[in-house]
Amino acid sequence: SVFIGQQLTAVLQELQNVTSGKLSPEEKTELKLNVVGKIPEILLDNTDRNRTSPFAFTGNKFEFRAVGSKANCANAMTVLNAIVAKQLMDFKDEVDVLIEKKDMKKDDAIFNVLREYIKKSKAILFEGNGYSEEWEKQAKKRGLSNNKTTPEALKVKLSKNSLELFGGLGIMNEVEAKARYEIEMEEYVLRIQIESRVLGDIARNHVVPTAVKYQNLLVENVKGLKEIYGASFKKVAQEQLNLIENISGHIEAINSNVTAMTNERKLANSESSIDKKAELYSNKVKSFLEAIRYHCDKLELLVDDELWPLTKYRELLFVR
């Protein structure tokens, strides 16, 4: 979606209401004074903001905020520049047609083309919370695409419209586009593969052994309390017993999830098709990362701080 703010929305609304065909002298004066004349003011003084929009107008520019922290922005800029270039070429062609075939003056032709563009672009304009379920439902209702995974998004590069865009502008032909697509899909698979292997290693070789070590200390503590209090030891050792049980539950969940993730990874690796392999890594392997991380985070809160071998969130801000 694109966020443009209330002021620019009002300007576009005025342009949309421009009379179809040739403009009267009064209409031209009205547009120049009350519509076009307001644009410099908007560019200089516009505090309307929306931090949830992936494509927002922020006073004197549009910000594209959808590039991931690990991504190279050159890829996104190539696509955006191609889209803008193609649109400007189409705009010029449509204006020329109205001037030559409809005998319109340049200003009349420009306003007529802009009016149609504004009408067509309304589906992507959204002023609300771009993270909300409301917008997801609204986008579907408007017929907008919603690619939720990387493999789904990358496949759009091989769509007919995308290939025509890049090919028509001489940016890359179909063979080059497919080659880049395969490289990006392979990179995605390798990233998830590495992340899942590293997480499995950390969970089993660092987190679980530390949790077991702390659990053994609790067991020794419970044994000592039993020797002192006899049959009534559970009354004073209840907290330790609960901790032992909770730790066991998280350890079991981590081990079972790591095993299941490893099996899914093996199945994905057996696929020869990069498309199928990427889908399996996205839909099967990746889903385990959050589950394993959840139980590791819970153990971090339960295990003695002196025993915990990894850096905690608070320690990223303060030196231990």
LINTA-V516164 format. One record per pair of residues at least 4 apart in sequence whose ideal C-beta (glycine too) atoms are under 7 Angstrom apart, sorted by the first residue. I is the first residue (numbers start at 1). J is the second residue. D is the distance in whole Angstrom. If there is no record, write none. Layout:
BEGIN
I&J&D + I&J&D
END
This chain:
BEGIN
1&53&6 + 1&54&7 + 1&55&7 + 1&124&6 + 1&126&4 + 1&130&6 + 1&135&7 + 1&139&7 + 2&53&7 + 2&55&5 + 2&124&5 + 2&125&6 + 3&50&4 + 3&53&4 + 3&56&4 + 3&57&6 + 3&126&7 + 3&127&6 + 4&8&4 + 4&9&6 + 4&57&4 + 4&125&6 + 5&9&7 + 5&46&6 + 5&48&4 + 5&57&6 + 6&10&6 + 6&48&6 + 7&11&7 + 7&42&5 + 7&46&6 + 7&48&7 + 8&12&6 + 8&42&6 + 8&57&6 + 9&13&6 + 10&14&7 + 11&15&7 + 11&35&6 + 11&38&6 + 11&39&7 + 11&42&7 + 12&16&6 + 12&118&5 + 13&17&7 + 14&35&4 + 15&35&6 + 15&111&7 + 15&114&6 + 15&115&6 + 15&118&6 + 16&115&6 + 16&118&5 + 16&119&6 + 18&23&7 + 18&31&7 + 18&111&5 + 18&115&5 + 19&23&6 + 19&27&6 + 20&112&7 + 22&104&6 + 22&108&5 + 23&27&4 + 23&28&5 + 23&108&5 + 23&111&6 + 25&29&6 + 26&30&6 + 27&31&6 + 28&32&6 + 28&107&6 + 29&33&6 + 30&34&6 + 31&35&5 + 31&36&6 + 31&111&7 + 32&36&5 + 32&37&6 + 33&37&5 + 34&38&7 + 38&42&6 + 39&43&6 + 40&44&6 + 41&45&6 + 42&46&5 + 43&59&7 + 43&60&5 + 46&59&4 + 49&58&7 + 50&56&6 + 50&127&7 + 52&129&5 + 52&130&4 + 52&131&5 + 53&130&5 + 54&65&5 + 54&66&4 + 54&130&7 + 55&62&6 + 55&64&6 + 56&62&7 + 56&63&5 + 56&65&7 + 57&62&5 + 58&63&5 + 64&76&6 + 64&80&6 + 67&71&5 + 67&73&5 + 67&76&5 + 71&75&7 + 73&77&6 + 74&78&6 + 76&80&6 + 77&81&6 + 78&82&6 + 79&83&6 + 80&84&6 + 81&85&6 + 82&86&6 + 82&165&6 + 82&166&6 + 82&169&6 + 82&171&6 + 83&87&6 + 84&88&6 + 85&89&7 + 85&169&6 + 86&90&6 + 86&165&6 + 86&169&6 + 87&91&6 + 88&92&6 + 89&93&6 + 90&94&6 + 91&95&6 + 91&113&6 + 92&96&6 + 93&97&7 + 94&98&7 + 94&113&5 + 95&99&6 + 95&109&5 + 95&110&6 + 95&113&5 + 96&100&6 + 97&101&6 + 98&102&5 + 98&104&5 + 98&109&4 + 98&112&6 + 98&113&7 + 99&104&6 + 99&106&6 + 99&109&5 + 104&108&4 + 104&109&4 + 105&109&7 + 106&110&6 + 107&111&6 + 108&112&6 + 109&113&6 + 110&114&6 + 111&115&6 + 113&117&6 + 114&118&6 + 115&119&7 + 116&120&6 + 117&121&6 + 121&125&7 + 123&142&4 + 123&143&7 + 123&144&6 + 124&144&7 + 126&130&7 + 126&135&6 + 128&132&7 + 128&134&7 + 128&135&6 + 129&135&6 + 130&135&6 + 133&137&6 + 134&138&6 + 135&139&6 + 136&140&7 + 136&146&7 + 137&141&6 + 138&142&6 + 139&144&4 + 139&146&6 + 140&146&7 + 147&152&4 + 147&153&4 + 147&156&7 + 148&152&6 + 149&282&5 + 150&154&6 + 150&188&5 + 150&282&6 + 151&155&7 + 151&185&7 + 151&188&7 + 151&278&4 + 151&279&6 + 151&282&5 + 154&181&6 + 154&184&5 + 154&185&6 + 156&162&6 + 157&162&5 + 157&177&6 + 157&181&5 + 158&162&7 + 158&163&7 + 158&177&7 + 158&178&6 + 158&181&6 + 159&163&7 + 160&164&6 + 161&165&6 + 162&166&6 + 163&167&6 + 163&174&5 + 163&177&6 + 164&168&6 + 165&169&7 + 166&171&4 + 166&172&5 + 166&177&6 + 167&173&6 + 167&174&7 + 172&176&4 + 172&177&5 + 174&178&6 + 175&179&6 + 176&180&7 + 177&181&6 + 178&182&6 + 179&183&7 + 180&184&6 + 181&185&6 + 182&186&6 + 182&274&6 + 183&187&6 + 184&188&6 + 185&189&7 + 185&274&5 + 185&275&7 + 185&278&5 + 186&190&6 + 186&274&6 + 187&191&6 + 188&192&7 + 188&278&6 + 189&193&6 + 189&277&6 + 189&278&5 + 189&281&5 + 190&194&6 + 191&195&6 + 192&196&6 + 192&281&4 + 192&285&6 + 192&286&6 + 193&197&6 + 193&265&7 + 193&281&7 + 194&198&6 + 195&199&6 + 195&289&7 + 196&200&6 + 196&261&6 + 196&265&6 + 196&285&5 + 196&289&6 + 197&201&6 + 198&202&6 + 199&203&6 + 199&289&6 + 199&292&6 + 200&204&6 + 200&258&5 + 200&261&6 + 200&262&6 + 201&205&5 + 202&206&5 + 202&207&6 + 203&207&5 + 203&208&6 + 203&254&5 + 203&258&6 + 203&292&6 + 203&296&6 + 204&208&5 + 204&258&6 + 205&209&7 + 206&210&6 + 206&309&5 + 206&310&6 + 207&211&6 + 207&254&7 + 207&296&5 + 207&299&6 + 208&212&6 + 208&251&6 + 208&254&6 + 208&255&7 + 209&213&6 + 210&214&7 + 210&303&6 + 210&307&6 + 210&308&6 + 210&309&6 + 211&215&6 + 211&247&5 + 211&250&7 + 211&251&6 + 211&299&5 + 211&303&6 + 212&216&6 + 212&251&7 + 213&217&7 + 213&307&6 + 214&218&7 + 214&303&5 + 214&304&5 + 214&307&5 + 215&219&6 + 215&244&6 + 215&247&5 + 216&220&7 + 217&221&6 + 218&222&6 + 218&240&5 + 218&243&6 + 218&244&5 + 219&223&6 + 219&244&7 + 220&224&6 + 221&225&7 + 221&240&6 + 222&226&6 + 222&237&5 + 222&240&5 + 222&241&6 + 223&227&7 + 224&228&7 + 225&229&6 + 225&233&5 + 225&236&6 + 225&237&5 + 226&233&4 + 229&233&4 + 229&236&6 + 233&237&5 + 234&238&6 + 234&241&7 + 237&241&6 + 238&242&6 + 239&243&6 + 240&244&6 + 241&245&6 + 242&246&6 + 243&247&6 + 243&302&6 + 244&248&6 + 245&249&7 + 246&250&7 + 246&302&6 + 247&251&6 + 247&299&7 + 247&302&6 + 248&252&6 + 249&253&6 + 250&254&6 + 250&295&4 + 250&298&5 + 250&299&5 + 251&255&6 + 252&256&6 + 253&257&6 + 253&295&5 + 254&258&6 + 254&292&6 + 254&295&5 + 254&296&7 + 255&259&6 + 256&260&6 + 257&261&6 + 257&288&5 + 257&291&5 + 257&292&5 + 258&262&6 + 258&292&6 + 259&263&7 + 260&264&6 + 260&288&6 + 261&265&6 + 261&285&6 + 261&288&4 + 262&266&7 + 263&267&7 + 264&268&6 + 264&284&4 + 264&285&5 + 265&269&6 + 265&285&5 + 266&270&7 + 267&280&7 + 268&277&5 + 268&280&4 + 268&281&5 + 268&284&7 + 268&285&6 + 271&276&5 + 271&277&4 + 271&280&6 + 273&277&6 + 274&278&6 + 275&279&7 + 276&280&6 + 277&281&6 + 278&282&6 + 279&283&6 + 280&284&5 + 280&285&7 + 281&285&5 + 281&286&6 + 282&286&6 + 283&287&7 + 288&292&6 + 289&293&6 + 290&294&6 + 292&296&6 + 293&297&6 + 294&298&7 + 295&299&7 + 296&300&7 + 298&302&7 + 299&303&6 + 300&308&6 + 300&312&6 + 303&307&6 + 303&308&5 + 308&312&7 + 311&315&5 + 311&316&6 + 314&318&6 + 315&320&5
END
